[in-house]
Amino acid sequence: MIFAERMRGMKPSAIREILKVTQAPDVISFAGGLPAPELFPVAEIARAAQQVMNEDPTGALQYGLTEGHGPLRSWVTTHVAETVRLHAEASDVLITQGSQQALDLLSKVLLDPGDIVLVENPGYLGALQAFQSYQADVVGLDADADGVRPAALERALAPAIRRPKFLYLIPNYQNPTGTSMSAQRRCEIAAIAARHQLLVVEDDPYGRLRFEGEALPALGELQPDLNWVYLGTVSKILTPGLRVAWLITRDKLLFQALAMAKQAADLHTSTFTQRVVEVAVRPAGWLAQHVETLCRVYRARRDVMLHALAEHVPQGRWNRPSGGLFLWVTLDGNIDTTEVLKAASEHKVAFVPGAPFWVGQPTPTNTFRLNFSNASEERILEGMARLGKLLRAAKAA
Ligand SMILES: Cc1ncc(COP(=O)(O)O)c(C=O)c1O
């Protein structure tokens, strides 16, 4: 088969192959970014699906508008106003098939081969893959505990360097590190981007999973003249299988281009699931209560994992994320976590090595990501004990 040139940018992941081996039921996996299935609001979604079929069955099963289901777009505007103080019109909202599709559509309409995209380093793998599949030159920016460093952004925007197409950020509980951008850092980064008229793509799947601290505003709200796109999704607050998400932009030309690209991709997001989501979130206060339950359970799981790390992984450093699904570990010395993972199925525990998340050279090999949302507290304790053994065995080898 002679594939298109763009397929050169898509490389099979060695890590994905190793992780396949760790999917056996007796393996405790901290690898995926999976929400806790026992907290899925199954009864509410079933009730909503039934209500959709009672209210307007043919409408729910018919083709729909590319931009999305009107009442759902309106709900999104209320939701983002309440949660991130973002003020948008329903006409600014494009419903997408997961935020992953939004990343693909943005790449499709904005990127020519060789265009530069700036990301925080390490960055979200799905975004890196989307950008690279359109042959972008992805450039990683240094980040610290407060997010991307302003100096790194300034350097990437120096006049002698080719102008980047956009900056991609996850300010709340980033994937893979769990880091959040501080309020001051948000202001600094938004100010630099606005001064350089650089488009910022803010991806916010985890913002509502806040365990402590104040909710911080979205970047575009801090800097009204920022050229800015905001992405949200129901994946982590309802269920990921629904594949319902939203992109918000006030740039009418960009919106039109994205809607055209979406039309070519899938005509529209499933009419039925959009309506199910809209009906499921209708009862006043229900979603807020559900999210509170998620936060309570995930916070406890995070704490169990942090205690277990202190007990079983003395040879490393890690952060204490104040929300989201992940934390990030850096091991002392030069242990290669990709090599360690090869023995993971034998020890019946899995994690994701850090290497694929890093952009550019040299790639640190001694980092890894842990997910704390998916396993119960008991499984986390058992899995972390196994991980400790695995790391001790790797060190001794
Ligand atoms: C930062 C980030 N963006 C986007 C996505 C994709 O979300 P969705 O399920 O809405 O496609 C994920 C999924 O894990 C993610 O971590």
The ligand as an SDF file (V2000), in Angstrom:
LIG
                    3D

 16 16  0  0  0  0  0  0  0  0999 V2000
   -6.0420   16.8970   27.6660 C   0  0  0  0  0  0  0  0  0  0  0  0
   -7.0360   16.0610   26.9440 C   0  0  0  0  0  0  0  0  0  0  0  0
   -7.6810   16.5690   25.8890 N   0  0  0  0  0  0  0  0  0  0  0  0
   -8.5970   15.8660   25.2140 C   0  0  0  0  0  0  0  0  0  0  0  0
   -8.8940   14.5650   25.5790 C   0  0  0  0  0  0  0  0  0  0  0  0
   -9.8900   13.8170   24.7710 C   0  0  0  0  0  0  0  0  0  0  0  0
  -11.1350   13.9140   25.3600 O   0  0  0  0  0  0  0  0  0  0  0  0
  -12.4750   13.4180   24.6540 P   0  0  0  0  0  0  0  0  0  0  0  0
  -12.8510   12.1420   25.3420 O   0  0  0  0  0  0  0  0  0  0  0  0
  -13.4440   14.5040   24.8700 O   0  0  0  0  0  0  0  0  0  0  0  0
  -12.1640   13.1990   23.2060 O   0  0  0  0  0  0  0  0  0  0  0  0
   -8.2440   13.9860   26.6700 C   0  0  0  0  0  0  0  0  0  0  0  0
   -8.5490   12.6130   27.0480 C   0  0  0  0  0  0  0  0  0  0  0  0
   -7.9770   12.0210   27.9120 O   0  0  0  0  0  0  0  0  0  0  0  0
   -7.2880   14.7540   27.3760 C   0  0  0  0  0  0  0  0  0  0  0  0
   -6.6210   14.2700   28.4240 O   0  0  0  0  0  0  0  0  0  0  0  0
  1  2  1  0
  2  3  1  0
  2 15  2  0
  3  4  2  0
  4  5  1  0
  5  6  1  0
  5 12  2  0
  6  7  1  0
  7  8  1  0
  8  9  2  0
  8 10  1  0
  8 11  1  0
 12 13  1  0
 12 15  1  0
 13 14  2  0
 15 16  1  0
M  END
$$$$
